Amino acid sequence: MNSKPVFALGEVATDLESAIAHYESWRSDGRSHLLRLYDETISWIEWNPDGFPRKFGRVQRAILKRS
């Protein structure tokens, strides 16, 4: 495996805020819960970036599913 640092693109901020609003609409800990999921996903990408699809050349992305 090839560990790499992860950087969120500016475009992610709007999506992240929308997801936080969704979780806050039905969970009292919605913000902290989603940010935990986000941090876990970032950790997985850093640990094994080749396991995530590449989009836009060298940029890789992951999607947090609504649950």
C-alpha positions in Angstrom: 0.0 0.0 0.0 1.0 3.5 -0.7 0.1 6.0 2.1 -0.5 9.6 1.0 -1.7 12.8 2.6 -5.3 13.9 1.9 -6.4 17.4 1.2 -10.1 18.4 0.8 -10.9 20.6 -2.2 -12.8 23.9 -1.6 -15.7 22.4 -3.5 -16.2 19.9 -0.7 -17.2 22.5 1.8 -20.7 23.1 0.4 -21.3 19.3 0.2 -20.1 18.8 3.7 -22.3 21.5 5.1 -25.3 20.0 3.3 -24.5 16.6 4.8 -24.1 18.1 8.2 -27.5 19.9 7.9 -29.1 16.6 6.9 -27.7 14.7 9.9 -28.6 17.5 12.3 -32.2 17.3 11.0 -32.7 13.9 12.6 -29.8 13.4 15.1 -29.0 15.5 18.1 -25.3 14.8 17.6 -25.6 15.1 13.8 -22.6 17.4 13.3 -20.2 15.5 15.5 -21.4 12.2 14.0 -20.9 13.2 10.4 -17.5 14.8 11.2 -16.4 11.5 12.8 -17.5 9.6 9.6 -15.7 12.2 7.5 -12.5 11.8 9.6 -12.7 8.0 9.3 -13.1 8.2 5.6 -10.1 10.6 5.3 -8.0 8.2 7.4 -8.9 5.3 5.0 -8.0 7.3 2.0 -4.7 8.3 3.5 -3.9 4.7 4.5 -4.9 3.2 1.1 -5.5 5.8 -1.6 -5.3 3.3 -4.4 -8.6 1.7 -3.1 -10.6 4.8 -4.1 -11.5 5.8 -7.6 -9.6 8.5 -9.4 -11.4 11.5 -10.8 -10.0 14.5 -12.6 -6.5 13.1 -13.2 -4.7 12.6 -9.9 -7.6 13.6 -7.7 -9.2 10.7 -5.8 -12.6 11.0 -4.0 -14.8 9.1 -1.6 -18.5 9.5 -1.0 -20.1 9.3 2.5 -23.4 7.5 2.1 -26.4 8.7 3.9 -27.4 6.3 6.6 
